[in-house]
Amino acid sequence: MEVAVPQQKPKRKWRKRALWSFGILIILLLSVLIAANVFLSRSLPETKGEISLPGLLEPVTVVRDSSGVPHINAASEHDLYLAQG
């Protein structure tokens, strides 16, 4: 009497590993993008509006040129360094 043994399909572990690797890569990429967005949004200086700074003796103006370089106009060195720092 012969017993029929079903043929086993070849294991395809590489597909499973590739899908897991791809999923982990996507999760890491999204994590890096979110972290970069949070870091950059918090580290940029305020460039519009007015800020009240205690300790100033005279008004100080800060103007940025087309390249984004700030130019500080102050009546005294004290006010200049206070506005700069």
C-alpha positions in Angstrom: 0.0 0.0 0.0 1.3 3.4 -1.0 0.9 6.5 1.0 0.6 9.7 -0.8 2.9 12.3 0.7 1.8 15.9 -0.3 4.6 17.9 -1.8 5.7 20.8 0.3 6.0 24.2 -1.3 9.4 25.8 -1.1 9.6 28.1 1.8 9.7 31.7 0.9 11.3 33.3 3.9 13.0 36.0 1.8 9.6 37.5 1.0 8.6 37.7 4.6 11.9 39.2 5.6 11.8 41.7 2.7 8.3 42.9 3.7 9.4 43.2 7.4 12.5 45.1 6.4 10.5 47.4 4.1 8.0 48.1 6.8 10.7 48.9 9.4 12.4 51.1 6.9 9.2 53.1 6.2 8.5 53.4 10.0 12.1 54.7 10.6 11.9 57.1 7.7 8.6 58.5 8.9 10.0 58.9 12.4 13.0 60.8 11.2 10.8 63.1 9.1 8.5 63.8 12.0 11.4 64.4 14.4 13.1 66.8 11.9 9.9 68.7 11.4 9.4 69.1 15.2 13.0 70.1 15.7 13.1 72.6 12.9 9.8 74.2 13.8 11.0 74.8 17.4 14.5 76.0 16.5 13.7 78.8 14.0 13.7 82.3 15.4 10.7 84.6 15.4 11.1 86.9 12.4 7.9 88.8 12.3 6.1 91.1 14.7 7.3 92.9 17.8 8.9 91.5 20.9 9.0 93.3 24.3 12.5 92.9 25.8 12.9 94.1 29.4 16.1 96.0 30.0 16.2 98.0 26.8 17.0 101.7 27.3 15.9 102.8 23.7 13.9 101.2 20.9 15.9 98.7 18.8 15.0 97.6 15.3 16.0 94.3 13.6 15.7 94.2 9.9 16.5 91.2 7.7 17.8 91.6 4.2 16.9 89.4 1.2 19.4 86.7 2.3 17.9 86.6 5.8 20.9 88.3 7.5 19.7 90.4 10.5 20.8 94.0 10.8 20.4 95.5 14.2 20.0 99.3 14.8 20.3 100.4 18.4 21.1 103.7 20.2 23.7 102.2 22.5 26.0 99.2 22.7 24.0 98.0 25.7 20.8 97.8 23.7 22.6 96.3 20.7 24.1 93.4 22.8 20.9 92.8 24.6 18.9 92.6 21.4 21.5 90.4 19.8 21.7 87.9 22.7 
